[in-house]
């Protein structure tokens, strides 16, 4: 859930790969996104401004494990 008035990108990537090889998902301003992964999958993640700037929140990392 994004309570900010600006949108962000959520970047997900597999362990032992570069973050740039992952996928980006838009988290809209004042919106939410649901991410589903297959059982047994593992991803790291980062939160970035949508305009291509450096990581903005210092949150993320992971891993997310299902």
mmCIF file as Biopython writes it, N, C-alpha, C and O atoms, coordinates in Angstrom:
data_model
#
loop_
_atom_site.group_PDB
_atom_site.id
_atom_site.type_symbol
_atom_site.label_atom_id
_atom_site.label_alt_id
_atom_site.label_comp_id
_atom_site.label_asym_id
_atom_site.label_entity_id
_atom_site.label_seq_id
_atom_site.pdbx_PDB_ins_code
_atom_site.Cartn_x
_atom_site.Cartn_y
_atom_site.Cartn_z
_atom_site.occupancy
_atom_site.B_iso_or_equiv
_atom_site.auth_seq_id
_atom_site.auth_asym_id
_atom_site.pdbx_PDB_model_num
ATOM 1   N N  . UNK A ? 1  ? 0.845  -1.164  0.000   1.0 0.0 1  A 1 
ATOM 2   C CA . UNK A ? 1  ? 0.000  0.000   0.000   1.0 0.0 1  A 1 
ATOM 3   C C  . UNK A ? 1  ? 0.898  1.237   0.000   1.0 0.0 1  A 1 
ATOM 4   O O  . UNK A ? 1  ? 1.860  1.323   0.764   1.0 0.0 1  A 1 
ATOM 5   N N  . UNK A ? 2  ? 0.572  2.175   -0.855  1.0 0.0 2  A 1 
ATOM 6   C CA . UNK A ? 2  ? 1.327  3.418   -0.975  1.0 0.0 2  A 1 
ATOM 7   C C  . UNK A ? 2  ? 0.461  4.566   -0.487  1.0 0.0 2  A 1 
ATOM 8   O O  . UNK A ? 2  ? -0.534 4.903   -1.129  1.0 0.0 2  A 1 
ATOM 9   N N  . UNK A ? 3  ? 0.816  5.163   0.621   1.0 0.0 3  A 1 
ATOM 10  C CA . UNK A ? 3  ? 0.063  6.292   1.157   1.0 0.0 3  A 1 
ATOM 11  C C  . UNK A ? 3  ? 0.609  7.627   0.670   1.0 0.0 3  A 1 
ATOM 12  O O  . UNK A ? 3  ? 0.047  8.678   0.976   1.0 0.0 3  A 1 
ATOM 13  N N  . UNK A ? 4  ? 1.706  7.590   -0.090  1.0 0.0 4  A 1 
ATOM 14  C CA . UNK A ? 4  ? 2.313  8.817   -0.624  1.0 0.0 4  A 1 
ATOM 15  C C  . UNK A ? 4  ? 1.528  9.348   -1.811  1.0 0.0 4  A 1 
ATOM 16  O O  . UNK A ? 4  ? 0.704  8.650   -2.402  1.0 0.0 4  A 1 
ATOM 17  N N  . UNK A ? 5  ? 1.808  10.616  -2.147  1.0 0.0 5  A 1 
ATOM 18  C CA . UNK A ? 5  ? 1.181  11.243  -3.304  1.0 0.0 5  A 1 
ATOM 19  C C  . UNK A ? 5  ? 2.010  11.047  -4.567  1.0 0.0 5  A 1 
ATOM 20  O O  . UNK A ? 5  ? 1.730  11.666  -5.594  1.0 0.0 5  A 1 
ATOM 21  N N  . UNK A ? 6  ? 3.029  10.192  -4.503  1.0 0.0 6  A 1 
ATOM 22  C CA . UNK A ? 6  ? 3.838  9.912   -5.686  1.0 0.0 6  A 1 
ATOM 23  C C  . UNK A ? 6  ? 3.938  8.407   -5.892  1.0 0.0 6  A 1 
ATOM 24  O O  . UNK A ? 6  ? 3.840  7.622   -4.949  1.0 0.0 6  A 1 
ATOM 25  N N  . UNK A ? 7  ? 4.136  8.024   -7.156  1.0 0.0 7  A 1 
ATOM 26  C CA . UNK A ? 7  ? 4.225  6.604   -7.480  1.0 0.0 7  A 1 
ATOM 27  C C  . UNK A ? 7  ? 5.652  6.105   -7.313  1.0 0.0 7  A 1 
ATOM 28  O O  . UNK A ? 7  ? 6.603  6.885   -7.332  1.0 0.0 7  A 1 
ATOM 29  N N  . UNK A ? 8  ? 5.785  4.800   -7.150  1.0 0.0 8  A 1 
ATOM 30  C CA . UNK A ? 8  ? 7.078  4.149   -7.000  1.0 0.0 8  A 1 
ATOM 31  C C  . UNK A ? 8  ? 7.134  2.925   -7.899  1.0 0.0 8  A 1 
ATOM 32  O O  . UNK A ? 8  ? 6.108  2.435   -8.372  1.0 0.0 8  A 1 
ATOM 33  N N  . UNK A ? 9  ? 8.350  2.438   -8.128  1.0 0.0 9  A 1 
ATOM 34  C CA . UNK A ? 9  ? 8.575  1.167   -8.809  1.0 0.0 9  A 1 
ATOM 35  C C  . UNK A ? 9  ? 9.032  0.160   -7.774  1.0 0.0 9  A 1 
ATOM 36  O O  . UNK A ? 9  ? 9.904  0.455   -6.956  1.0 0.0 9  A 1 
ATOM 37  N N  . UNK A ? 10 ? 8.452  -1.019  -7.806  1.0 0.0 10 A 1 
ATOM 38  C CA . UNK A ? 10 ? 8.922  -2.131  -6.993  1.0 0.0 10 A 1 
ATOM 39  C C  . UNK A ? 10 ? 9.711  -3.027  -7.932  1.0 0.0 10 A 1 
ATOM 40  O O  . UNK A ? 10 ? 9.157  -3.529  -8.910  1.0 0.0 10 A 1 
ATOM 41  N N  . UNK A ? 11 ? 10.983 -3.239  -7.660  1.0 0.0 11 A 1 
ATOM 42  C CA . UNK A ? 11 ? 11.813 -4.093  -8.518  1.0 0.0 11 A 1 
ATOM 43  C C  . UNK A ? 11 ? 12.056 -5.416  -7.811  1.0 0.0 11 A 1 
ATOM 44  O O  . UNK A ? 11 ? 12.482 -5.443  -6.657  1.0 0.0 11 A 1 
ATOM 45  N N  . UNK A ? 12 ? 11.784 -6.508  -8.506  1.0 0.0 12 A 1 
ATOM 46  C CA . UNK A ? 12 ? 11.977 -7.870  -7.987  1.0 0.0 12 A 1 
ATOM 47  C C  . UNK A ? 12 ? 12.990 -8.589  -8.866  1.0 0.0 12 A 1 
ATOM 48  O O  . UNK A ? 12 ? 12.916 -8.526  -10.093 1.0 0.0 12 A 1 
ATOM 49  N N  . UNK A ? 13 ? 13.946 -9.281  -8.223  1.0 0.0 13 A 1 
ATOM 50  C CA . UNK A ? 13 ? 14.936 -10.058 -8.968  1.0 0.0 13 A 1 
ATOM 51  C C  . UNK A ? 13 ? 15.304 -11.307 -8.193  1.0 0.0 13 A 1 
ATOM 52  O O  . UNK A ? 13 ? 15.183 -11.363 -6.970  1.0 0.0 13 A 1 
ATOM 53  N N  . UNK A ? 14 ? 15.755 -12.307 -8.933  1.0 0.0 14 A 1 
ATOM 54  C CA . UNK A ? 14 ? 16.145 -13.591 -8.347  1.0 0.0 14 A 1 
ATOM 55  C C  . UNK A ? 14 ? 17.492 -13.467 -7.634  1.0 0.0 14 A 1 
ATOM 56  O O  . UNK A ? 14 ? 18.343 -12.687 -8.063  1.0 0.0 14 A 1 
ATOM 57  N N  . UNK A ? 15 ? 17.699 -14.220 -6.557  1.0 0.0 15 A 1 
ATOM 58  C CA . UNK A ? 15 ? 19.014 -14.252 -5.908  1.0 0.0 15 A 1 
ATOM 59  C C  . UNK A ? 15 ? 20.092 -14.660 -6.921  1.0 0.0 15 A 1 
ATOM 60  O O  . UNK A ? 15 ? 19.823 -15.404 -7.864  1.0 0.0 15 A 1 
ATOM 61  N N  . UNK A ? 16 ? 21.295 -14.167 -6.711  1.0 0.0 16 A 1 
ATOM 62  C CA . UNK A ? 16 ? 22.442 -14.462 -7.574  1.0 0.0 16 A 1 
ATOM 63  C C  . UNK A ? 16 ? 22.292 -13.906 -8.984  1.0 0.0 16 A 1 
ATOM 64  O O  . UNK A ? 16 ? 22.959 -14.375 -9.906  1.0 0.0 16 A 1 
ATOM 65  N N  . UNK A ? 17 ? 21.413 -12.898 -9.165  1.0 0.0 17 A 1 
ATOM 66  C CA . UNK A ? 17 ? 21.308 -12.173 -10.433 1.0 0.0 17 A 1 
ATOM 67  C C  . UNK A ? 17 ? 21.423 -10.684 -10.116 1.0 0.0 17 A 1 
ATOM 68  O O  . UNK A ? 17 ? 21.311 -10.277 -8.959  1.0 0.0 17 A 1 
ATOM 69  N N  . UNK A ? 18 ? 21.643 -9.885  -11.137 1.0 0.0 18 A 1 
ATOM 70  C CA . UNK A ? 18 ? 21.731 -8.440  -10.978 1.0 0.0 18 A 1 
ATOM 71  C C  . UNK A ? 18 ? 20.324 -7.844  -10.869 1.0 0.0 18 A 1 
ATOM 72  O O  . UNK A ? 18 ? 19.407 -8.324  -11.536 1.0 0.0 18 A 1 
ATOM 73  N N  . UNK A ? 19 ? 20.134 -6.808  -10.043 1.0 0.0 19 A 1 
ATOM 74  C CA . UNK A ? 19 ? 18.818 -6.168  -9.948  1.0 0.0 19 A 1 
ATOM 75  C C  . UNK A ? 19 ? 18.275 -5.699  -11.297 1.0 0.0 19 A 1 
ATOM 76  O O  . UNK A ? 19 ? 17.063 -5.723  -11.515 1.0 0.0 19 A 1 
ATOM 77  N N  . UNK A ? 20 ? 19.154 -5.273  -12.203 1.0 0.0 20 A 1 
ATOM 78  C CA . UNK A ? 20 ? 18.684 -4.808  -13.509 1.0 0.0 20 A 1 
ATOM 79  C C  . UNK A ? 20 ? 18.103 -5.926  -14.365 1.0 0.0 20 A 1 
ATOM 80  O O  . UNK A ? 20 ? 17.462 -5.653  -15.380 1.0 0.0 20 A 1 
ATOM 81  N N  . UNK A ? 21 ? 18.315 -7.178  -13.975 1.0 0.0 21 A 1 
ATOM 82  C CA . UNK A ? 21 ? 17.744 -8.301  -14.720 1.0 0.0 21 A 1 
ATOM 83  C C  . UNK A ? 21 ? 16.336 -8.644  -14.229 1.0 0.0 21 A 1 
ATOM 84  O O  . UNK A ? 21 ? 15.694 -9.550  -14.760 1.0 0.0 21 A 1 
ATOM 85  N N  . UNK A ? 22 ? 15.860 -7.920  -13.215 1.0 0.0 22 A 1 
ATOM 86  C CA . UNK A ? 22 ? 14.542 -8.203  -12.645 1.0 0.0 22 A 1 
ATOM 87  C C  . UNK A ? 22 ? 13.413 -7.518  -13.386 1.0 0.0 22 A 1 
ATOM 88  O O  . UNK A ? 22 ? 13.583 -7.026  -14.502 1.0 0.0 22 A 1 
ATOM 89  N N  . UNK A ? 23 ? 12.264 -7.495  -12.748 1.0 0.0 23 A 1 
ATOM 90  C CA . UNK A ? 23 ? 11.092 -6.828  -13.319 1.0 0.0 23 A 1 
ATOM 91  C C  . UNK A ? 23 ? 10.670 -5.696  -12.393 1.0 0.0 23 A 1 
ATOM 92  O O  . UNK A ? 23 ? 10.883 -5.756  -11.182 1.0 0.0 23 A 1 
ATOM 93  N N  . UNK A ? 24 ? 10.068 -4.665  -12.977 1.0 0.0 24 A 1 
ATOM 94  C CA . UNK A ? 24 ? 9.543  -3.535  -12.223 1.0 0.0 24 A 1 
ATOM 95  C C  . UNK A ? 24 ? 8.020  -3.570  -12.268 1.0 0.0 24 A 1 
ATOM 96  O O  . UNK A ? 24 ? 7.419  -3.866  -13.300 1.0 0.0 24 A 1 
ATOM 97  N N  . UNK A ? 25 ? 7.414  -3.265  -11.132 1.0 0.0 25 A 1 
ATOM 98  C CA . UNK A ? 25 ? 5.961  -3.181  -11.028 1.0 0.0 25 A 1 
ATOM 99  C C  . UNK A ? 25 ? 5.632  -1.808  -10.476 1.0 0.0 25 A 1 
ATOM 100 O O  . UNK A ? 25 ? 6.245  -1.361  -9.507  1.0 0.0 25 A 1 
ATOM 101 N N  . UNK A ? 26 ? 4.666  -1.138  -11.090 1.0 0.0 26 A 1 
ATOM 102 C CA . UNK A ? 26 ? 4.259  0.198   -10.652 1.0 0.0 26 A 1 
ATOM 103 C C  . UNK A ? 26 ? 3.409  0.106   -9.390  1.0 0.0 26 A 1 
ATOM 104 O O  . UNK A ? 26 ? 2.458  -0.672  -9.328  1.0 0.0 26 A 1 
ATOM 105 N N  . UNK A ? 27 ? 3.757  0.900   -8.395  1.0 0.0 27 A 1 
ATOM 106 C CA . UNK A ? 27 ? 2.934  1.074   -7.206  1.0 0.0 27 A 1 
ATOM 107 C C  . UNK A ? 27 ? 2.368  2.482   -7.293  1.0 0.0 27 A 1 
ATOM 108 O O  . UNK A ? 27 ? 3.078  3.443   -6.994  1.0 0.0 27 A 1 
ATOM 109 N N  . UNK A ? 28 ? 1.099  2.634   -7.698  1.0 0.0 28 A 1 
ATOM 110 C CA . UNK A ? 28 ? 0.550  3.966   -7.953  1.0 0.0 28 A 1 
ATOM 111 C C  . UNK A ? 28 ? 0.441  4.809   -6.687  1.0 0.0 28 A 1 
ATOM 112 O O  . UNK A ? 28 ? 0.345  4.289   -5.575  1.0 0.0 28 A 1 
ATOM 113 N N  . UNK A ? 29 ? 0.460  6.129   -6.891  1.0 0.0 29 A 1 
ATOM 114 C CA . UNK A ? 29 ? 0.245  7.056   -5.782  1.0 0.0 29 A 1 
ATOM 115 C C  . UNK A ? 29 ? -1.108 6.758   -5.147  1.0 0.0 29 A 1 
ATOM 116 O O  . UNK A ? 29 ? -2.105 6.573   -5.844  1.0 0.0 29 A 1 
ATOM 117 N N  . UNK A ? 30 ? -1.132 6.713   -3.823  1.0 0.0 30 A 1 
ATOM 118 C CA . UNK A ? 30 ? -2.353 6.425   -3.064  1.0 0.0 30 A 1 
ATOM 119 C C  . UNK A ? 30 ? -2.998 5.112   -3.487  1.0 0.0 30 A 1 
ATOM 120 O O  . UNK A ? 30 ? -4.213 4.949   -3.370  1.0 0.0 30 A 1 
ATOM 121 N N  . UNK A ? 31 ? -2.183 4.165   -3.984  1.0 0.0 31 A 1 
ATOM 122 C CA . UNK A ? 31 ? -2.717 2.898   -4.471  1.0 0.0 31 A 1 
ATOM 123 C C  . UNK A ? 31 ? -2.045 1.713   -3.823  1.0 0.0 31 A 1 
ATOM 124 O O  . UNK A ? 31 ? -1.312 1.855   -2.844  1.0 0.0 31 A 1 
ATOM 125 N N  . UNK A ? 32 ? -2.298 0.548   -4.374  1.0 0.0 32 A 1 
ATOM 126 C CA . UNK A ? 32 ? -1.712 -0.678  -3.854  1.0 0.0 32 A 1 
ATOM 127 C C  . UNK A ? 32 ? -1.462 -1.641  -5.000  1.0 0.0 32 A 1 
ATOM 128 O O  . UNK A ? 32 ? -2.030 -1.508  -6.084  1.0 0.0 32 A 1 
ATOM 129 N N  . UNK A ? 33 ? -0.606 -2.606  -4.739  1.0 0.0 33 A 1 
ATOM 130 C CA . UNK A ? 33 ? -0.306 -3.658  -5.708  1.0 0.0 33 A 1 
ATOM 131 C C  . UNK A ? 33 ? -0.166 -4.968  -4.951  1.0 0.0 33 A 1 
ATOM 132 O O  . UNK A ? 33 ? 0.316  -4.997  -3.819  1.0 0.0 33 A 1 
ATOM 133 N N  . UNK A ? 34 ? -0.587 -6.040  -5.581  1.0 0.0 34 A 1 
ATOM 134 C CA . UNK A ? 34 ? -0.437 -7.372  -5.023  1.0 0.0 34 A 1 
ATOM 135 C C  . UNK A ? 34 ? 0.508  -8.153  -5.927  1.0 0.0 34 A 1 
ATOM 136 O O  . UNK A ? 34 ? 0.329  -8.178  -7.145  1.0 0.0 34 A 1 
ATOM 137 N N  . UNK A ? 35 ? 1.504  -8.784  -5.337  1.0 0.0 35 A 1 
ATOM 138 C CA . UNK A ? 35 ? 2.469  -9.571  -6.091  1.0 0.0 35 A 1 
ATOM 139 C C  . UNK A ? 35 ? 2.309  -11.026 -5.677  1.0 0.0 35 A 1 
ATOM 140 O O  . UNK A ? 35 ? 2.338  -11.357 -4.492  1.0 0.0 35 A 1 
ATOM 141 N N  . UNK A ? 36 ? 2.141  -11.885 -6.670  1.0 0.0 36 A 1 
ATOM 142 C CA . UNK A ? 36 ? 2.003  -13.317 -6.401  1.0 0.0 36 A 1 
ATOM 143 C C  . UNK A ? 36 ? 3.202  -14.031 -7.008  1.0 0.0 36 A 1 
ATOM 144 O O  . UNK A ? 36 ? 3.608  -13.736 -8.132  1.0 0.0 36 A 1 
ATOM 145 N N  . UNK A ? 37 ? 3.767  -14.978 -6.251  1.0 0.0 37 A 1 
ATOM 146 C CA . UNK A ? 37 ? 4.877  -15.772 -6.768  1.0 0.0 37 A 1 
ATOM 147 C C  . UNK A ? 37 ? 4.566  -17.254 -6.548  1.0 0.0 37 A 1 
ATOM 148 O O  . UNK A ? 37 ? 3.779  -17.622 -5.676  1.0 0.0 37 A 1 
ATOM 149 N N  . UNK A ? 38 ? 5.203  -18.079 -7.357  1.0 0.0 38 A 1 
ATOM 150 C CA . UNK A ? 38 ? 4.982  -19.519 -7.247  1.0 0.0 38 A 1 
ATOM 151 C C  . UNK A ? 38 ? 5.582  -20.061 -5.953  1.0 0.0 38 A 1 
ATOM 152 O O  . UNK A ? 38 ? 6.551  -19.515 -5.427  1.0 0.0 38 A 1 
ATOM 153 N N  . UNK A ? 39 ? 5.005  -21.114 -5.462  1.0 0.0 39 A 1 
ATOM 154 C CA . UNK A ? 39 ? 5.508  -21.804 -4.274  1.0 0.0 39 A 1 
ATOM 155 C C  . UNK A ? 39 ? 6.968  -22.198 -4.496  1.0 0.0 39 A 1 
ATOM 156 O O  . UNK A ? 39 ? 7.302  -22.790 -5.522  1.0 0.0 39 A 1 
ATOM 157 N N  . UNK A ? 40 ? 7.822  -21.878 -3.553  1.0 0.0 40 A 1 
ATOM 158 C CA . UNK A ? 40 ? 9.232  -22.206 -3.636  1.0 0.0 40 A 1 
ATOM 159 C C  . UNK A ? 40 ? 10.096 -21.141 -4.289  1.0 0.0 40 A 1 
ATOM 160 O O  . UNK A ? 40 ? 11.321 -21.211 -4.192  1.0 0.0 40 A 1 
ATOM 161 N N  . UNK A ? 41 ? 9.494  -20.151 -4.957  1.0 0.0 41 A 1 
ATOM 162 C CA . UNK A ? 41 ? 10.279 -19.078 -5.571  1.0 0.0 41 A 1 
ATOM 163 C C  . UNK A ? 41 ? 10.812 -18.118 -4.511  1.0 0.0 41 A 1 
ATOM 164 O O  . UNK A ? 41 ? 10.210 -17.949 -3.450  1.0 0.0 41 A 1 
ATOM 165 N N  . UNK A ? 42 ? 11.938 -17.499 -4.808  1.0 0.0 42 A 1 
ATOM 166 C CA . UNK A ? 42 ? 12.574 -16.534 -3.906  1.0 0.0 42 A 1 
ATOM 167 C C  . UNK A ? 42 ? 12.964 -15.316 -4.737  1.0 0.0 42 A 1 
ATOM 168 O O  . UNK A ? 42 ? 13.531 -15.459 -5.820  1.0 0.0 42 A 1 
ATOM 169 N N  . UNK A ? 43 ? 12.661 -14.114 -4.233  1.0 0.0 43 A 1 
ATOM 170 C CA . UNK A ? 43 ? 13.014 -12.876 -4.917  1.0 0.0 43 A 1 
ATOM 171 C C  . UNK A ? 43 ? 13.552 -11.866 -3.908  1.0 0.0 43 A 1 
ATOM 172 O O  . UNK A ? 43 ? 13.109 -11.829 -2.760  1.0 0.0 43 A 1 
ATOM 173 N N  . UNK A ? 44 ? 14.505 -11.052 -4.343  1.0 0.0 44 A 1 
ATOM 174 C CA . UNK A ? 44 ? 14.901 -9.861  -3.615  1.0 0.0 44 A 1 
ATOM 175 C C  . UNK A ? 44 ? 14.101 -8.708  -4.204  1.0 0.0 44 A 1 
ATOM 176 O O  . UNK A ? 44 ? 13.572 -8.822  -5.310  1.0 0.0 44 A 1 
ATOM 177 N N  . UNK A ? 45 ? 14.008 -7.584  -3.466  1.0 0.0 45 A 1 
ATOM 178 C CA . UNK A ? 45 ? 13.235 -6.466  -3.997  1.0 0.0 45 A 1 
ATOM 179 C C  . UNK A ? 45 ? 13.817 -5.147  -3.534  1.0 0.0 45 A 1 
ATOM 180 O O  . UNK A ? 45 ? 14.562 -5.082  -2.556  1.0 0.0 45 A 1 
ATOM 181 N N  . UNK A ? 46 ? 13.461 -4.096  -4.260  1.0 0.0 46 A 1 
ATOM 182 C CA . UNK A ? 46 ? 13.844 -2.741  -3.910  1.0 0.0 46 A 1 
ATOM 183 C C  . UNK A ? 46 ? 12.711 -1.793  -4.264  1.0 0.0 46 A 1 
ATOM 184 O O  . UNK A ? 46 ? 11.870 -2.110  -5.105  1.0 0.0 46 A 1 
ATOM 185 N N  . UNK A ? 47 ? 12.689 -0.634  -3.625  1.0 0.0 47 A 1 
ATOM 186 C CA . UNK A ? 47 ? 11.672 0.392   -3.879  1.0 0.0 47 A 1 
ATOM 187 C C  . UNK A ? 47 ? 12.381 1.598   -4.481  1.0 0.0 47 A 1 
ATOM 188 O O  . UNK A ? 47 ? 13.338 2.114   -3.903  1.0 0.0 47 A 1 
ATOM 189 N N  . UNK A ? 48 ? 11.912 2.048   -5.642  1.0 0.0 48 A 1 
ATOM 190 C CA . UNK A ? 48 ? 12.539 3.145   -6.369  1.0 0.0 48 A 1 
ATOM 191 C C  . UNK A ? 48 ? 11.495 4.166   -6.784  1.0 0.0 48 A 1 
ATOM 192 O O  . UNK A ? 48 ? 10.323 3.833   -6.957  1.0 0.0 48 A 1 
ATOM 193 N N  . UNK A ? 49 ? 11.922 5.405   -6.942  1.0 0.0 49 A 1 
ATOM 194 C CA . UNK A ? 49 ? 11.021 6.415   -7.511  1.0 0.0 49 A 1 
ATOM 195 C C  . UNK A ? 49 ? 10.718 6.018   -8.941  1.0 0.0 49 A 1 
ATOM 196 O O  . UNK A ? 49 ? 11.553 5.401   -9.602  1.0 0.0 49 A 1 
ATOM 197 N N  . UNK A ? 50 ? 9.556  6.357   -9.419  1.0 0.0 50 A 1 
ATOM 198 C CA . UNK A ? 50 ? 9.151  5.932   -10.759 1.0 0.0 50 A 1 
ATOM 199 C C  . UNK A ? 50 ? 9.886  6.687   -11.862 1.0 0.0 50 A 1 
ATOM 200 O O  . UNK A ? 50 ? 9.874  6.244   -13.011 1.0 0.0 50 A 1 
ATOM 201 N N  . UNK A ? 51 ? 10.515 7.792   -11.554 1.0 0.0 51 A 1 
ATOM 202 C CA . UNK A ? 51 ? 11.175 8.613   -12.566 1.0 0.0 51 A 1 
ATOM 203 C C  . UNK A ? 51 ? 12.620 8.197   -12.805 1.0 0.0 51 A 1 
ATOM 204 O O  . UNK A ? 51 ? 13.368 8.945   -13.435 1.0 0.0 51 A 1 
ATOM 205 N N  . UNK A ? 52 ? 13.034 7.033   -12.326 1.0 0.0 52 A 1 
ATOM 206 C CA . UNK A ? 52 ? 14.356 6.517   -12.616 1.0 0.0 52 A 1 
ATOM 207 C C  . UNK A ? 52 ? 15.450 7.015   -11.684 1.0 0.0 52 A 1 
ATOM 208 O O  . UNK A ? 52 ? 16.634 6.841   -11.973 1.0 0.0 52 A 1 
ATOM 209 N N  . UNK A ? 53 ? 15.074 7.628   -10.578 1.0 0.0 53 A 1 
ATOM 210 C CA . UNK A ? 53 ? 16.063 8.105   -9.625  1.0 0.0 53 A 1 
ATOM 211 C C  . UNK A ? 53 ? 16.598 6.945   -8.795  1.0 0.0 53 A 1 
ATOM 212 O O  . UNK A ? 53 ? 16.130 5.813   -8.923  1.0 0.0 53 A 1 
ATOM 213 N N  . UNK A ? 54 ? 17.562 7.226   -7.958  1.0 0.0 54 A 1 
ATOM 214 C CA . UNK A ? 54 ? 18.138 6.214   -7.076  1.0 0.0 54 A 1 
ATOM 215 C C  . UNK A ? 54 ? 17.084 5.733   -6.084  1.0 0.0 54 A 1 
ATOM 216 O O  . UNK A ? 54 ? 16.030 6.353   -5.941  1.0 0.0 54 A 1 
ATOM 217 N N  . UNK A ? 55 ? 17.368 4.644   -5.409  1.0 0.0 55 A 1 
ATOM 218 C CA . UNK A ? 55 ? 16.448 4.106   -4.402  1.0 0.0 55 A 1 
ATOM 219 C C  . UNK A ? 55 ? 16.056 5.197   -3.435  1.0 0.0 55 A 1 
ATOM 220 O O  . UNK A ? 55 ? 16.911 5.934   -2.944  1.0 0.0 55 A 1 
ATOM 221 N N  . UNK A ? 56 ? 14.765 5.306   -3.156  1.0 0.0 56 A 1 
ATOM 222 C CA . UNK A ? 56 ? 14.299 6.456   -2.408  1.0 0.0 56 A 1 
ATOM 223 C C  . UNK A ? 56 ? 13.994 6.167   -0.948  1.0 0.0 56 A 1 
ATOM 224 O O  . UNK A ? 56 ? 14.084 7.069   -0.115  1.0 0.0 56 A 1 
ATOM 225 N N  . UNK A ? 57 ? 13.643 4.954   -0.622  1.0 0.0 57 A 1 
ATOM 226 C CA . UNK A ? 57 ? 13.177 4.683   0.736   1.0 0.0 57 A 1 
ATOM 227 C C  . UNK A ? 57 ? 14.165 3.912   1.593   1.0 0.0 57 A 1 
ATOM 228 O O  . UNK A ? 57 ? 14.037 3.883   2.817   1.0 0.0 57 A 1 
ATOM 229 N N  . UNK A ? 58 ? 15.140 3.293   0.966   1.0 0.0 58 A 1 
ATOM 230 C CA . UNK A ? 58 ? 16.066 2.490   1.735   1.0 0.0 58 A 1 
ATOM 231 C C  . UNK A ? 58 ? 15.411 1.249   2.305   1.0 0.0 58 A 1 
ATOM 232 O O  . UNK A ? 58 ? 15.962 0.621   3.210   1.0 0.0 58 A 1 
ATOM 233 N N  . UNK A ? 59 ? 14.255 0.885   1.798   1.0 0.0 59 A 1 
ATOM 234 C CA . UNK A ? 59 ? 13.558 -0.310  2.267   1.0 0.0 59 A 1 
ATOM 235 C C  . UNK A ? 59 ? 13.704 -1.397  1.207   1.0 0.0 59 A 1 
ATOM 236 O O  . UNK A ? 59 ? 14.143 -1.140  0.086   1.0 0.0 59 A 1 
ATOM 237 N N  . UNK A ? 60 ? 13.338 -2.580  1.574   1.0 0.0 60 A 1 
ATOM 238 C CA . UNK A ? 60 ? 13.391 -3.674  0.610   1.0 0.0 60 A 1 
ATOM 239 C C  . UNK A ? 60 ? 14.550 -4.591  0.912   1.0 0.0 60 A 1 
ATOM 240 O O  . UNK A ? 60 ? 15.127 -4.551  1.998   1.0 0.0 60 A 1 
ATOM 241 N N  . UNK A ? 61 ? 14.876 -5.396  -0.030  1.0 0.0 61 A 1 
ATOM 242 C CA . UNK A ? 61 ? 15.963 -6.325  0.125   1.0 0.0 61 A 1 
ATOM 243 C C  . UNK A ? 61 ? 15.508 -7.753  -0.026  1.0 0.0 61 A 1 
ATOM 244 O O  . UNK A ? 61 ? 15.931 -8.458  -0.942  1.0 0.0 61 A 1 
ATOM 245 N N  . UNK A ? 62 ? 14.653 -8.176  0.866   1.0 0.0 62 A 1 
ATOM 246 C CA . UNK A ? 62 ? 14.147 -9.538  0.766   1.0 0.0 62 A 1 
ATOM 247 C C  . UNK A ? 62 ? 15.008 -10.484 1.594   1.0 0.0 62 A 1 
ATOM 248 O O  . UNK A ? 62 ? 15.703 -10.034 2.504   1.0 0.0 62 A 1 
ATOM 249 N N  . UNK A ? 63 ? 14.983 -11.703 1.321   1.0 0.0 63 A 1 
ATOM 250 C CA . UNK A ? 63 ? 14.196 -12.233 0.206   1.0 0.0 63 A 1 
ATOM 251 C C  . UNK A ? 63 ? 12.729 -12.415 0.555   1.0 0.0 63 A 1 
ATOM 252 O O  . UNK A ? 63 ? 12.353 -12.550 1.719   1.0 0.0 63 A 1 
ATOM 253 N N  . UNK A ? 64 ? 11.914 -12.416 -0.487  1.0 0.0 64 A 1 
ATOM 254 C CA . UNK A ? 64 ? 10.521 -12.801 -0.386  1.0 0.0 64 A 1 
ATOM 255 C C  . UNK A ? 64 ? 10.492 -14.283 -0.733  1.0 0.0 64 A 1 
ATOM 256 O O  . UNK A ? 64 ? 10.977 -14.673 -1.796  1.0 0.0 64 A 1 
ATOM 257 N N  . UNK A ? 65 ? 9.947  -15.095 0.119   1.0 0.0 65 A 1 
ATOM 258 C CA . UNK A ? 65 ? 9.912  -16.535 -0.122  1.0 0.0 65 A 1 
ATOM 259 C C  . UNK A ? 65 ? 8.488  -17.009 -0.004  1.0 0.0 65 A 1 
ATOM 260 O O  . UNK A ? 65 ? 7.783  -16.653 0.940   1.0 0.0 65 A 1 
ATOM 261 N N  . UNK A ? 66 ? 8.059  -17.816 -0.961  1.0 0.0 66 A 1 
ATOM 262 C CA . UNK A ? 66 ? 6.722  -18.410 -0.893  1.0 0.0 66 A 1 
ATOM 263 C C  . UNK A ? 66 ? 6.878  -19.886 -0.676  1.0 0.0 66 A 1 
ATOM 264 O O  . UNK A ? 66 ? 5.883  -20.605 -0.585  1.0 0.0 66 A 1 
#
